[in-house]
Amino acid sequence: MIQTFSSTIRRKEMDAVLTCMVDEKIGPGELNARFIQTLKEFTGCDGAVAFRSPSIALSYALKALDLPAGTPVMISALAPFWQYSAVESFGYKPLVLDVSETTGLVNAQIVQEGISAGGRLLLLHETNGILPDLEEIIALGIPVIEDISHSIGAVLPEKADESGETKETSSKKNNRRAGSFGLYTILGLEEFDTVTGGGGAVLMAPGRREWVVLKNYTDAAPRTDILPDINSALAWIQLKEFNRNEQARKTLFAVYQRALMSGKNKTFVREADEGSTIWSFPVVLNGSFKDVKQYASRKDIEIRSAYSDSVVAHLEESEALNLKVAKALNLRTVLFPLYPRLGSESASKIARVLGTLP
């Protein structure tokens, strides 16, 4: 059976973790610092701290923003449920937003509706590695915390001017990466995140001003909040291997996408090239999830519901009345296996199945 997810861990990653264990330096230390330095170079952020979980990272971001208790925090209905749970446990009010049918993400219009309903902060999960129109969302003037657990490495494509041409410039403004738009940014390092440390998350401050504020809180963080070196070692090597892994994912994605076009099902709209990161291969089904799951299983391919751990999947029916698009996508969207270690024979089999789905 071809599993939906499989680790991208290779010998380099194993060697880094084993070396950490042999040196008996598994708590927070040198490798945590090395990982953070590499991440700063990769993302261009001003400062960052690696924590033991995404919810701990979020707690420090909220401390730095100093929001009053009970503040409505907007989150996507298809974001991971930990966001809803964490926001609620920290004394804030989760305000769940519906999504766009073509991307599975919130957009500026949806966020504006959330602001009108009282939203004062947007926690933006860039699900499936796809970027929304971040410039339009930031222009609304609402504070944003980005979650780039799926989208690290993605670049917001430069908009064309009225003549249809783009400016030929390499300035930071015209080549901004995911994670550089919000006041703070969370990069999850959990099992199925794009870069994994076997657990944990990094909280980044893209700008100097935000980093100065955040550092006042993180400098006093207890050692039990900080990511251990044994996790940092794995995340560090994963980040160093990111470009190679991403190229392998993009090659597979292109094959799958061509195969899917011959059938009646579809995937989400996303920018080509660097405009998005390939996290997995989501398919929005035209028919029954049960039928497709059985069909794939007969071909020895495991598929999973794309949003089984999302906010909308955990809400009571009465709480999700206004989340019609998210509810439909939750029922109809599945993930097919896509990861760097997937062999060509398995990839070809998956492509054939994608082209013949019921």
Residue pairs with C-beta under 8 A, 6 or more apart in sequence:
1 297
1 300
1 301
1 302
2 300
2 301
2 302
2 337
2 342
2 346
2 349
2 350
3 302
3 337
4 280
4 302
4 303
4 304
4 335
4 336
4 337
5 191
5 192
5 280
5 304
5 337
5 339
6 337
6 339
6 341
6 342
7 196
7 339
7 341
8 196
8 238
8 241
8 245
8 339
8 340
8 341
9 234
10 241
10 341
12 237
12 241
13 234
13 237
13 238
13 241
16 31
16 233
16 234
16 236
16 237
17 230
17 233
17 234
19 233
20 26
20 31
20 229
20 230
20 233
21 230
25 31
25 229
26 228
26 229
26 230
27 223
27 228
27 229
28 223
28 226
28 227
28 228
28 229
28 232
29 229
30 229
31 229
31 232
31 233
31 236
32 50
32 226
32 227
32 228
32 229
32 232
34 232
34 236
35 50
35 197
35 227
35 232
35 233
35 235
35 236
35 239
36 48
36 49
36 50
36 202
38 236
38 239
38 240
39 45
39 48
39 187
39 202
39 204
39 239
40 46
40 47
40 48
42 153
42 239
42 242
43 152
43 177
43 179
43 180
43 185
43 204
43 206
44 172
44 177
44 180
44 206
45 179
45 180
45 185
45 204
45 205
45 206
45 211
46 205
46 206
46 207
46 208
46 210
46 211
47 204
47 205
47 211
47 214
47 215
48 202
48 203
48 204
48 205
49 57
49 60
49 202
49 203
49 214
49 218
49 221
49 226
50 189
50 197
50 200
50 201
50 202
50 226
50 227
50 232
50 235
51 57
51 60
51 200
51 201
51 202
51 203
51 221
51 225
51 226
51 227
52 199
52 200
52 224
52 225
52 226
52 227
52 228
52 231
53 199
53 200
53 201
54 82
54 86
54 147
54 149
54 186
54 188
54 190
54 201
55 82
55 85
55 86
55 89
56 201
56 225
57 186
57 201
57 202
57 203
58 83
58 86
58 87
58 90
58 123
58 145
58 186
58 203
59 86
59 90
60 203
60 214
60 217
60 218
60 221
61 145
61 183
61 184
61 186
61 203
61 214
62 90
62 92
63 217
64 184
64 210
64 213
64 214
64 216
64 217
65 121
65 143
65 183
65 184
67 73
67 92
67 120
67 121
69 91
69 92
70 91
70 92
70 93
71 92
71 93
71 120
71 121
72 92
72 93
72 94
72 95
72 117
72 118
72 119
72 120
72 121
73 87
73 92
73 93
73 94
73 95
73 119
73 120
73 121
73 122
73 123
74 95
74 96
74 97
74 106
74 111
74 114
74 115
74 119
74 121
74 122
74 123
74 142
75 83
75 84
75 87
75 94
75 95
75 96
75 97
75 122
75 123
75 125
75 311
76 96
76 97
76 99
76 105
76 106
76 124
76 125
76 127
76 311
76 326
77 96
77 97
77 98
77 99
77 310
77 311
77 312
77 315
77 320
77 323
77 326
77 327
78 99
78 104
78 105
78 125
78 127
78 307
78 310
78 311
78 312
78 326
78 329
78 330
79 123
79 125
79 127
79 147
79 310
79 311
80 125
80 309
80 310
80 311
81 309
81 310
81 311
81 313
81 314
83 94
83 123
83 125
83 147
83 311
84 94
84 96
84 311
84 314
87 93
87 94
87 123
88 94
94 311
95 114
95 117
95 118
95 119
96 311
96 312
96 315
96 319
96 320
96 323
97 106
97 110
97 111
97 113
97 114
97 119
98 106
98 110
98 322
98 323
98 324
98 325
98 326
99 105
99 106
99 110
99 325
99 326
99 329
100 106
100 107
100 110
100 132
100 325
101 325
101 328
101 329
102 268
102 269
103 130
103 132
103 268
103 269
103 270
104 127
104 128
104 130
104 268
104 282
104 329
104 333
105 126
105 127
105 130
105 132
106 114
106 122
106 124
106 132
106 137
107 132
107 133
107 136
107 137
108 132
108 133
108 136
108 137
108 139
108 140
111 119
111 122
111 137
111 140
111 142
112 140
114 122
115 140
115 142
119 142
120 142
120 143
121 142
121 143
121 144
121 145
122 137
122 142
122 143
122 144
122 145
123 145
123 147
124 132
124 137
124 144
124 145
124 146
124 147
124 182
125 147
125 149
125 150
126 132
126 146
126 147
126 148
126 150
126 151
126 154
126 178
127 150
128 150
128 268
128 270
128 279
128 280
128 282
128 306
129 150
129 151
129 154
129 194
129 270
129 276
129 277
129 278
129 279
130 151
130 154
130 268
130 269
130 270
130 276
131 151
131 154
131 156
131 178
131 271
131 275
131 276
134 156
134 176
134 181
135 156
135 159
135 181
137 144
137 181
138 144
138 181
143 182
143 183
144 181
144 182
144 183
145 182
145 183
145 184
145 185
145 186
146 178
146 179
146 181
146 182
146 184
146 185
146 186
147 185
147 186
147 187
147 188
148 154
148 178
148 179
148 185
148 186
148 187
149 186
149 187
149 188
149 190
149 193
149 194
149 201
150 193
150 194
150 277
150 279
151 178
151 179
151 194
151 276
151 277
151 279
152 178
152 179
152 187
152 194
152 195
152 242
152 277
153 177
153 178
153 194
153 242
153 243
153 246
153 274
153 277
154 177
154 178
154 274
154 275
154 276
154 277
155 175
155 176
155 177
155 178
155 274
155 275
156 176
156 177
156 178
156 181
156 275
157 271
157 274
157 275
158 166
158 167
158 174
158 175
159 166
160 166
161 167
166 174
167 174
172 180
178 277
179 185
179 187
179 204
179 206
180 206
181 206
182 206
183 205
183 206
183 207
183 210
184 203
184 204
184 205
184 206
184 210
184 214
185 203
185 204
185 205
185 206
186 201
186 202
186 203
186 204
187 193
187 195
187 201
187 202
187 204
188 200
188 201
189 195
189 196
189 197
189 198
189 199
189 200
189 201
189 202
189 227
189 231
189 235
190 196
190 199
190 200
190 201
191 198
191 199
194 242
194 277
194 279
195 235
195 238
195 239
195 242
196 234
196 235
196 238
197 227
197 231
197 232
197 234
197 235
197 238
198 231
198 234
199 231
200 227
200 231
200 232
200 235
202 227
203 214
203 218
205 211
205 213
205 214
227 235
238 245
244 340
245 340
246 277
246 278
248 340
249 278
249 279
249 338
249 339
249 340
250 278
252 278
252 281
252 338
252 342
252 347
253 278
253 281
253 338
255 347
255 351
256 281
256 336
256 338
256 350
256 351
256 354
257 267
258 351
259 351
259 352
259 354
259 355
260 266
260 267
260 283
260 354
260 355
262 355
263 354
263 355
263 356
263 357
264 286
264 287
264 357
265 283
265 284
265 285
265 286
265 287
265 354
265 357
266 283
266 284
266 286
267 281
267 282
267 283
267 284
268 282
268 284
270 276
278 338
280 306
280 335
280 336
280 338
281 335
281 336
281 337
281 338
282 306
282 333
282 334
282 335
283 333
283 334
283 335
283 336
283 354
283 357
284 329
284 332
284 333
285 292
285 332
285 333
285 334
285 357
287 357
287 358
288 358
289 305
289 331
289 332
289 334
291 358
292 303
292 334
292 357
292 358
293 303
293 334
295 353
295 357
295 358
296 302
296 303
296 336
296 353
296 357
299 349
299 352
299 353
300 349
301 336
301 337
301 349
301 350
301 353
302 337
303 334
303 335
303 336
303 337
304 334
304 335
305 313
305 330
305 333
305 334
305 335
306 329
306 330
306 333
306 334
306 335
307 313
307 326
307 329
307 330
307 333
310 326
310 330
312 320
312 323
312 326
312 327
312 330
313 330
315 323
320 326
320 327
336 350
336 353
336 354
337 346
337 350
342 350
